[in-house]
Amino acid sequence: MLNAFLAELKKRNLLLYRFGWLNIFLLLLAFTMSFIDDTVITGINAWIKPMKFALSITIYSWTFAWLLDYLPSTGKRSFISWGIVVCMAVEIGLIYMQAARGVRSHFNVQTAFDGIVFSTMGLFILLNSLINVYTLILFYSQKISLDPPMLTAWRAGLIFFVLGTISGGIMSAVLRHSVGIPDGGPGIPFFNWSTVGGDIRSAHFITLHGLQAVPLAALVFMKLKLNNIRSLVLFFSLLYFGICLLLHWLAFSGIPIIPDY
C-alpha cells in the first residue's frame, strides 16, 4: 500500500514528491546530529526542532502534492508547488543553520544577525500563507473533479490550514510560544509542548493538521460505506473546529494541554 501511495504521489507532483524526500533526509540528519551534538536550546537538544520541522514539511509537501492534482490548471499547480518549495526551503535551511550555531531560530532577536534571520523566516512564512489562501480560493472558485464529500473535506482541511497560520503569526508578534511562563521548561516528549503553562504551539499544530485530519476522516467514512458522508464530514469538521477552539482557549489561558502532575 505504501509503495502504491508513493508511486501515485510521484505521478501527481514530482517536485513536491522529491522535496518531501529531501526533508526526510534532513530529518535523519538531525536525528543523527542529536546524538553527536549535545547543545541544548530552551531546555532540549538543539536538533529536536529541526527534526520536527523536517517531518512537518514532509507531510505538508506530500499533502499538497496530492491535493494540487485536483486543480485543472497546470500553470497554477506549478506556481503553488514552486512557491511552497522556495518558502519551505528557506525556512528549513535557516532552522538548520541556527541549530548548527547553537541558537534559537524562532523569536530570536538577540543580535542583529539573528533578527535578520528571524525576519527572513517570517517573510517567507507570510508568502507561504498567502499561497495557502490562494489555493483555498482556487478550491472554491475552480471546477474540481471530486466527489462532493471529498471536495468538502479538502476545502475544510484548507480552511483549517489557513486558520492555523493565525496562531503562528501571534507567536511571531509576541516573540514567544508560552503563556504565563518563559519559553522552555518541562514539556511533552519530542513536541515539547509545555506541561506547566499555556503553549500556543499545541493549538497551532492541531489546527494546521486539520488539513490532513478532515480528508482522512472522509476517506474512513467512505471505506465504511456510511450514509450521508458529506454531512458526516461537515459534522467532523465542526467537532474538530471545537477542539481547536478549546486548545486555543487553554493555551491563551495559560493552561497546559497535558498538565505535569
N, C-alpha and C positions, 0 to 999 in steps of 0.2 A: 504493500500500500504506500509506504514512504517513497519508494522508487518511482511509483506511478505519479505521486504528487509532485516530486521534484522534476520529473520529466515534463509534466504539464506546466509547471511553473516556468521552466526554461523556455518552453514553447511560447508561453504567453508574453514574457518580458525578459529577454536575455540580459539587458543592462541591470535591472534590479535583482535578477537572479544571481548574477555574478557579484554584485555589490553585497548581497546578503552573505555569500560565501567569504568575501573579504572580511566582513565583520566577525564571522565565525573564527577565522584565522586570528584576528585581533583578540577575540575572547580567549582563545587558547594561549596566545602570547601573554596576556595579562594574568591568566591563571598561573602560568609558569613563573612569571615575574613575582607573583605574590609569595613564592617560596624562596626566591633569590634575594629580593629586596624587602627588608623589614621596616621600611619607612612607614610611619603612622601619620595619618592626616585626620583630624577631628575624631580621634579615637579608634580608627580602623586602618587596616593595611591600605597603603596608597593605591593598590591595584584593584581593590574591590569595585570602586566606582567605574573605572574603565571597563571592567568585566560586565557590570550591569548595563552600561550604555551600549556596549558592543552587542549584547544579547537583545536589548530592546530595539536597536536599529536593524538587526537582522529580521526580527519579527515584523517591524514596520515596513521594511523594504519588500519582504516577500508577500505581505498582505496587499500592498499597493500593486505589486507585480500581478497579483491575481485579479484584483478588482478593476484595474485600469483596462483590462482586456475587454470589459463590457462597454467601454466608451466607443462610439462609432468612428471617431476621428483619430486617424493615425498620428497626425500632427500634434493634437492635444495630448495624446498619450505620451509621445516623445518629449514634449515640453515639460510635462509634470514629472516624468521619470528622471530626466536630467536635472531638473530643479531639486528633486529630493536627493539625488546623488551628490550634487555640489554642496548643498546645505549641510547634509549629514557628514560628508567627508571633512568639511571644515570643523564641525562640532566634535567629531570623534578624534580628529587629529590634534586639536588643541587640548582636549581632555587627556590624551596620552602624553602630550608634551608636558603638561603641568604635573602629571603623576610622576614622570621621569625627573622633574625638577624638585619633587617633594613638596609641592604647594597645592592649595585648593584651586580647582578650576572655576567653580561657580561661586559667585558672591565674593570674589577676591579682588579687592581694590587697594590692597596694602601698599603696592608700588605702582608707579606709572605704567610699567610694562604689564603687570598683572591686570590693571584696569583696562588697558587696551585689549588684552586677550579676552577678558570677560565681555567687554563691549562688542567685540567682533563676534563672539559666540551669540550674544543677544541679537545682533543684527541678522545673522543667518537663520536663527530660530524664528525670528519675526517673518523673514522671507518664506521660510518653510510653512509657517502658519497661514500665510496668505495663499500659498499653493494649495493647502488643505481646504481653505474656504472656496477657492476656485474649483477644486474637484467636487466639493459638495454642491456647488451651484450647477455644475455640469450634470450631476446625477439627478438633479431636479428639472433641468431645462432640456436635456438631450433625450432622444428616444433610446431607451436601454432595453435590450432584448433579454429580459429576465422574467421569471415567474413573479407575480405580484408579491408573494411572501418574501422571497429572497431580495427583491428590489427594495421592499420596505425595510428589510433587515440591514442592507448595506447603507441605505440612506440614514437610518437611525444610528448605525455604527459611526458613520462620518460625522454626524451631529455630535455624538459623544466625544469624538476625537478633537473636534474644533473647540468644544466646551472645555475639554481638559487642558487646552493651552492657556486658558484664563488664569488658573491657579499657578501655572508656570510663570506667567507674567507678574503675578502678585509676588511670588518669591523673589523674582529678579528685582522688583521695585523696592522691596524692603531689605534685600541682601541677606536673607536667611530663610530657612525652611522650618524652623522650630517656633512654637508659640508657647510663651511662659517660661521657657528655659533657653540657655545658649545652645547653639548647634553642637552636636557631638553627644557623648554620654551613652548610657545603656540603650540598646536597640535590638530589634528583631534580627536574628542571624541573616546575613547576606544583604537583605534590603536595608537594614539598619534604621528602620523607622523607630522613632523614639518610643520607649516603654514607660517614660516618666513624665512626658509632656505632649503637647499637640505637635503633630508633624504633617505639614501640608503635602509632603511628598506622597503619603499614602492615598489621599484623596485624588491627587494629580494622577497617580499611576492607575488607579482603578477606573477613573473616568476616561482616560486615554484609551485604555484597553477594552472599552465598550465597543471599539472598532472591530475587535475580534469576537467578543463575547456574544453580541447580538446575532451576527451571521451564523456562528456555531450553534447557538440555541435554535435558530430557524432550521438549520440542517438536521439537528436531532429531531425536531418536531416532524420534519418531512420523512426521516428514516422510520419514525414510529408510525407514520401514516395516520396522524391525528387529523381531526376535523377542524375547520376554521383556523388554518395555520396562520394566516395573516393577523387574525385577531389575537392569537397566542403570542405572536411576535410583538404586537403593539403592547400587550399586557406585560410581557417580559421586559420590554424597553422601559415602560413606566416604573416597574418594580426596580429595575437597575438604576434608573434615574433617582428613585427614592433612596437607594443605598448610597449613591454618590453624594446626594444632598446631606445625608446623615454623616458620612465621612468628613465632608467639609465642615459641618457644624462641630463635630468632635475636634477636628484639627484647630479651628479658629477659636474654640473654647478652651484650648489648652489641655484637652483630654486625649491620652494615647489610645490608639486603636486596639492595642493589646497591652493592658497595664502590667507592670512588673511588680507582682506581689512578693 
